[in-house]
Amino acid sequence: MSERRLWGWLGPDHADPLANAPMAERWLAQLFGLEKLTPTPPVELDTAGVTPSRLDGAMRAALEKALPSGSVSYDPAGRAAASLGQSYPDQLQRRAGRVARPVDGLAMPASHDEAQALLDAAARTGFRVSVSGGASSVTGALDVQSGKPVVACSMLKMNRVLAISQTNHVLTAGPGAFLPDIETALAQKGLTLGHFPQSFHGATLGGSIAANGAGQRSDLYGRIADNLISVPMATPSGEWRSEPFRHAAAGPWLGGLAA
């Protein structure tokens, strides 16, 4: 559970700007009236205390048949990490070394077809699926409360930019593509997606679309949904695709169902 820092969106190599700065710490304590609070250092996760997976034999067999070897994990530490985002309650759990409701498994599809196979397995055997990208949610979206087992579906193996058209100014990318990687690829063509949320360094394209994200430059470039043209989606009932073009003369824009 140490892959996230309490002071920023970046990973473990992101330095704490207040580390070894006692004067700054004393000033903040005085400013917010914290002098009388008892210091509580962070606690490492005790994997022995993570609730055992509730997936039964049939569910595990369906999962492992749906995805290639190595794409499914029941490891307690991995399940715990996949259960927390970046909300304040999430951060408190991470700092205390505990997870109230850990997911029961972690699946990592590497393609649209594998994601569809995962959802097909869920529909057949009854487990739930919670999808995440960079796990940068601050709304508690990863805290899934369900009476049935829950499998976290990570999109990070689908972190790739597939195509960029300079003629049409169209980007095609996987749902796990991180926003900085997208911007780097677009900058080489003199283009930008223009989506710069607070969680920019840790957010993915799919997560931004699913959350109908906005950012500091949305007044200029629009929300992420304003720039979405079309999307194929895996669902428990099979594949669904929006129309291939953003604008049509008749009917609503179905791509809005994805954002």
VMD Tcl script that draws the C-alpha trace (Angstrom):
set ca {
  {0.00 0.00 0.00}
  {3.03 2.30 -0.24}
  {2.60 3.01 -3.96}
  {0.63 6.18 -3.13}
  {1.81 9.21 -1.21}
  {-0.33 11.18 1.21}
  {0.94 14.53 -0.08}
  {0.45 14.30 -3.85}
  {-0.77 12.46 -6.92}
  {2.54 10.93 -7.88}
  {4.22 7.67 -6.94}
  {6.77 6.70 -4.28}
  {9.60 8.63 -5.96}
  {7.70 11.91 -5.49}
  {9.46 13.66 -2.60}
  {7.56 15.09 0.39}
  {8.22 18.86 0.23}
  {7.79 19.15 4.02}
  {10.03 16.24 4.99}
  {12.83 17.24 7.38}
  {11.37 20.74 7.70}
  {10.52 21.06 11.42}
  {9.97 24.83 11.24}
  {7.35 24.35 8.55}
  {5.68 21.59 10.57}
  {5.58 23.79 13.71}
  {4.15 26.69 11.72}
  {1.39 24.52 10.26}
  {0.62 23.06 13.70}
  {0.24 26.55 15.15}
  {-1.76 27.81 12.19}
  {-4.31 25.00 12.43}
  {-4.25 24.53 16.21}
  {-2.70 21.07 16.06}
  {-0.05 21.42 18.77}
  {-1.95 19.29 21.29}
  {-2.63 16.41 18.93}
  {-0.73 13.19 19.57}
  {1.53 12.32 16.60}
  {0.43 9.12 14.86}
  {3.01 7.74 12.42}
  {1.85 5.79 9.35}
  {1.30 2.05 9.84}
  {2.35 -0.54 7.28}
  {-0.36 -2.86 6.01}
  {-0.59 -6.16 7.86}
  {-1.61 -8.55 5.08}
  {-2.70 -11.09 7.69}
  {-5.51 -8.70 8.62}
  {-6.89 -8.35 5.08}
  {-10.29 -10.02 4.76}
  {-9.97 -13.29 2.81}
  {-11.28 -13.36 -0.73}
  {-14.95 -14.36 -1.00}
  {-14.59 -15.73 -4.56}
  {-15.66 -19.36 -4.68}
  {-14.11 -22.10 -6.81}
  {-16.44 -21.57 -9.76}
  {-15.77 -17.83 -9.80}
  {-12.00 -18.32 -9.67}
  {-12.12 -20.93 -12.41}
  {-14.17 -18.61 -14.64}
  {-11.78 -15.72 -13.97}
  {-8.68 -17.72 -14.78}
  {-10.27 -19.13 -17.93}
  {-11.27 -15.66 -19.11}
  {-7.81 -14.09 -18.77}
  {-4.25 -15.22 -19.60}
  {-1.99 -16.64 -16.92}
  {-0.69 -13.97 -14.58}
  {-3.60 -11.59 -15.23}
  {-5.54 -12.49 -12.05}
  {-4.34 -12.02 -8.48}
  {-5.76 -12.81 -5.06}
  {-2.74 -11.41 -3.20}
  {-3.90 -9.58 -0.04}
  {-1.60 -6.57 -0.54}
  {-2.67 -6.17 -4.17}
  {-6.34 -6.48 -3.28}
  {-5.96 -3.90 -0.54}
  {-4.18 -1.43 -2.81}
  {-6.83 -1.87 -5.52}
  {-9.56 -0.96 -3.03}
  {-8.42 2.60 -2.28}
  {-8.42 5.80 -4.29}
  {-7.30 9.27 -3.26}
  {-10.25 10.48 -1.20}
  {-9.61 11.60 2.39}
  {-11.23 8.47 3.90}
  {-9.10 6.37 1.52}
  {-5.99 8.19 2.67}
  {-6.86 7.67 6.33}
  {-7.25 3.92 5.73}
  {-3.97 3.79 3.81}
  {-2.15 5.67 6.58}
  {-3.62 3.41 9.26}
  {-2.55 0.28 7.36}
  {-6.04 -1.13 6.99}
  {-8.79 -1.47 4.39}
  {-12.39 -1.69 5.52}
  {-13.72 -3.45 2.40}
  {-10.98 -4.98 0.24}
  {-11.92 -6.33 -3.17}
  {-11.85 -10.10 -3.54}
  {-9.61 -10.30 -6.59}
  {-7.65 -8.19 -9.04}
  {-7.98 -8.69 -12.81}
  {-5.72 -7.02 -15.38}
  {-7.06 -7.43 -18.94}
  {-4.71 -6.34 -21.72}
  {-7.30 -5.89 -24.48}
  {-10.95 -5.14 -25.19}
  {-11.64 -8.85 -25.81}
  {-10.12 -9.81 -22.46}
  {-12.20 -7.16 -20.69}
  {-15.31 -8.57 -22.39}
  {-14.35 -12.10 -21.32}
  {-13.98 -10.88 -17.73}
  {-17.48 -9.37 -17.73}
  {-18.90 -12.50 -19.36}
  {-17.41 -14.55 -16.50}
  {-18.92 -12.15 -13.98}
  {-22.36 -12.43 -15.58}
  {-22.18 -16.25 -15.53}
  {-20.92 -16.78 -11.99}
  {-22.25 -13.75 -10.10}
  {-19.29 -11.69 -8.95}
  {-19.22 -7.91 -9.39}
  {-16.59 -5.93 -11.31}
  {-15.20 -2.54 -10.27}
  {-13.14 -0.82 -12.97}
  {-10.25 1.56 -12.29}
  {-7.45 3.28 -14.16}
  {-5.00 5.37 -12.19}
  {-7.09 5.03 -8.99}
  {-7.03 8.81 -8.59}
  {-10.70 9.11 -7.59}
  {-11.39 11.51 -4.71}
  {-15.08 10.55 -4.42}
  {-14.74 7.10 -2.84}
  {-15.57 5.46 -6.17}
  {-13.34 2.46 -5.46}
  {-15.12 1.65 -2.20}
  {-17.57 -0.91 -3.58}
  {-20.15 -2.12 -1.08}
  {-21.64 -5.37 -2.30}
  {-23.10 -8.49 -0.78}
  {-21.42 -10.43 -3.59}
  {-17.69 -10.81 -4.25}
  {-16.05 -7.92 -6.10}
  {-13.18 -8.12 -8.59}
  {-11.21 -4.95 -9.29}
  {-10.50 -4.59 -13.00}
  {-7.34 -2.57 -13.63}
  {-6.99 -0.95 -17.06}
  {-3.26 -0.32 -16.69}
  {-2.25 -3.04 -19.16}
  {-4.19 -1.04 -21.75}
  {-1.93 1.97 -21.35}
  {-1.17 2.76 -24.96}
  {-1.69 5.40 -27.62}
  {-2.86 3.57 -30.74}
  {-3.09 6.27 -33.40}
  {-3.02 10.02 -33.93}
  {-4.47 11.65 -37.05}
  {-3.05 15.08 -37.76}
  {-5.55 15.44 -40.60}
  {-8.66 14.90 -38.47}
  {-7.10 15.76 -35.08}
  {-8.32 12.42 -33.72}
  {-6.57 10.41 -31.00}
  {-7.22 6.69 -30.52}
  {-5.97 5.33 -27.21}
  {-6.58 2.58 -24.68}
  {-8.60 3.31 -21.53}
  {-5.50 2.83 -19.37}
  {-3.46 5.48 -21.18}
  {-2.18 8.02 -18.66}
  {-2.88 11.66 -19.48}
  {0.83 12.69 -19.38}
  {1.67 9.93 -21.88}
  {-1.12 11.13 -24.15}
  {0.09 14.72 -23.95}
  {3.65 13.65 -24.74}
  {2.50 11.76 -27.84}
  {0.24 14.60 -28.99}
  {2.91 17.26 -28.41}
  {5.10 15.52 -30.98}
  {2.36 16.29 -33.52}
  {1.80 19.84 -32.28}
  {-1.51 18.85 -30.64}
  {-3.02 18.64 -27.14}
  {-5.98 16.91 -25.56}
  {-6.43 19.94 -23.32}
  {-7.58 17.87 -20.34}
  {-5.61 18.93 -17.25}
  {-7.46 17.93 -14.07}
  {-5.87 18.25 -10.64}
  {-5.12 14.51 -10.82}
  {-3.41 14.88 -14.23}
  {-0.27 12.92 -13.33}
  {-2.22 9.92 -12.03}
  {-5.37 9.91 -14.18}
  {-6.11 7.76 -17.23}
  {-8.16 8.46 -20.33}
  {-10.84 5.88 -19.50}
  {-11.21 7.09 -15.94}
  {-11.45 10.70 -17.07}
  {-14.21 9.83 -19.52}
  {-16.12 7.68 -17.03}
  {-15.98 10.49 -14.45}
  {-17.04 13.12 -17.04}
  {-13.92 14.98 -16.01}
  {-13.08 18.65 -16.35}
  {-9.83 20.47 -15.70}
  {-8.10 23.80 -15.29}
  {-8.39 24.52 -19.02}
  {-11.91 23.22 -19.62}
  {-13.17 26.72 -20.38}
  {-10.87 26.67 -23.41}
  {-10.90 23.02 -24.47}
  {-14.16 21.80 -22.93}
  {-14.80 18.86 -20.63}
  {-13.41 15.47 -21.61}
  {-16.87 14.44 -22.86}
  {-16.88 17.38 -25.26}
  {-13.86 15.87 -27.00}
  {-15.04 12.25 -27.05}
  {-15.98 11.09 -30.54}
  {-16.84 7.40 -30.15}
  {-16.16 4.50 -27.83}
  {-16.48 0.70 -27.82}
  {-17.49 -0.67 -24.42}
  {-17.49 -4.14 -22.93}
  {-20.66 -4.75 -20.91}
  {-22.12 -7.78 -19.08}
  {-24.56 -8.07 -22.01}
  {-21.86 -7.95 -24.70}
  {-20.05 -5.26 -26.63}
  {-21.68 -1.85 -27.12}
  {-20.39 0.84 -29.46}
  {-21.46 4.43 -29.84}
  {-21.88 5.90 -33.31}
  {-18.54 6.42 -35.12}
  {-19.09 10.18 -35.48}
  {-19.78 12.80 -32.83}
  {-22.49 14.75 -34.67}
  {-25.58 13.31 -36.32}
  {-28.71 14.84 -37.81}
  {-31.12 12.58 -35.96}
  {-31.43 11.35 -32.39}
  {-29.29 11.89 -29.31}
  {-25.53 11.40 -29.15}
  {-25.17 7.93 -27.63}
  {-21.53 8.50 -26.74}
  {-22.83 10.50 -23.78}
  {-23.74 7.21 -22.13}
  {-20.01 6.61 -21.61}
  {-19.23 9.98 -20.03}
}
mol new
graphics top color blue
foreach p $ca { graphics top sphere $p radius 0.5 }
foreach p [lrange $ca 0 end-1] q [lrange $ca 1 end] { graphics top cylinder $p $q radius 0.2 }
display resetview
